[in-house]
Amino acid sequence: MGVGTGLFLITIGAIFAFAVNFDVWWLDVRVVGVVLMLAGVTVLLLTLWFWQVRKKRGVVSVVEETRMTHGTGAVPPDPPDSEIRHPPHIP
């Protein structure tokens, strides 16, 4: 359900409540129209509420940044469990 369903129910309910002039002995058409309009308003409000709740939830991304500073002439250490070999440092 969504905005379209809510508007559809409100429209059909308004047609039954205000534009239709026939009577059935076991059914009051105006009451059916009012009930449909109330259902449409309820659907609209629930849809808007769920959109607001969804907007508040966000995705949090955690980014780790490691900065290493080395003095002049220093060679950074090898990363653990790595097969990368650095060439020997020649001063």
C-alpha positions as CSV (number, residue, x, y, z in Angstrom):
1,M,0.0,0.0,0.0
2,G,1.1,3.5,-0.4
3,V,0.1,7.0,-1.4
4,G,-1.7,5.8,-4.5
5,T,-3.8,3.3,-2.5
6,G,-4.7,5.9,0.1
7,L,-5.8,8.5,-2.6
8,F,-7.8,5.8,-4.4
9,L,-9.7,4.9,-1.3
10,I,-10.4,8.5,-0.5
11,T,-11.7,9.1,-4.0
12,I,-13.9,6.0,-4.1
13,G,-15.2,6.9,-0.6
14,A,-16.0,10.5,-1.6
15,I,-17.9,9.2,-4.7
16,F,-19.9,6.8,-2.5
17,A,-20.5,9.4,0.2
18,F,-21.4,12.5,-2.0
19,A,-22.2,11.5,-5.6
20,V,-24.1,8.2,-5.4
21,N,-27.9,8.4,-4.8
22,F,-29.2,4.9,-4.5
23,D,-30.5,3.1,-1.5
24,V,-30.2,-0.6,-0.6
25,W,-32.3,-1.7,2.3
26,W,-29.4,-3.6,3.9
27,L,-26.5,-1.1,3.1
28,D,-26.1,2.6,3.7
29,V,-23.9,3.8,0.8
30,R,-22.9,7.0,2.6
31,V,-21.5,5.1,5.5
32,V,-19.5,2.9,3.2
33,G,-18.1,6.1,1.6
34,V,-17.1,7.6,4.9
35,V,-15.5,4.3,6.0
36,L,-13.5,4.2,2.7
37,M,-12.4,7.8,3.2
38,L,-11.2,7.1,6.7
39,A,-9.3,4.0,5.6
40,G,-7.6,6.1,2.8
41,V,-6.6,8.8,5.3
42,T,-5.2,6.0,7.6
43,V,-3.2,4.5,4.8
44,L,-1.8,7.9,3.8
45,L,-0.8,8.7,7.4
46,L,0.8,5.2,7.9
47,T,2.8,5.6,4.6
48,L,4.1,9.0,5.6
49,W,5.0,7.7,9.1
50,F,7.0,4.8,7.6
51,W,8.8,7.1,5.2
52,Q,9.9,9.3,8.1
53,V,11.1,6.3,10.1
54,R,13.0,5.1,7.1
55,K,14.6,8.5,6.5
56,K,15.9,8.6,10.1
57,R,17.7,5.3,9.8
58,G,20.9,5.8,7.9
59,V,23.9,3.8,7.0
60,V,27.0,4.4,9.1
61,S,30.3,3.8,7.4
62,V,33.3,3.4,9.6
63,V,36.5,4.2,7.9
64,E,39.8,3.5,9.6
65,E,42.8,5.4,8.6
66,T,46.3,4.6,9.7
67,R,49.0,7.2,9.3
68,M,52.5,6.2,9.8
69,T,55.3,8.8,9.9
70,H,58.9,7.7,9.7
71,G,61.9,9.7,10.4
72,T,64.4,10.5,7.7
73,G,66.2,7.4,6.4
74,A,63.9,5.0,8.3
75,V,62.5,2.0,6.5
76,P,58.9,1.1,7.3
77,P,58.4,-2.3,8.8
78,D,57.1,-5.2,6.8
79,P,53.4,-5.8,7.2
80,P,52.7,-9.0,9.2
81,D,52.0,-12.2,7.3
82,S,53.0,-10.6,4.1
83,E,55.0,-12.0,1.2
84,I,56.0,-8.6,0.1
85,R,59.7,-8.1,0.5
86,H,61.3,-4.7,0.6
87,P,64.7,-4.2,-1.0
88,P,67.4,-3.7,1.5
89,H,68.0,-0.1,2.6
90,I,71.3,1.3,1.6
91,P,72.2,4.6,3.3
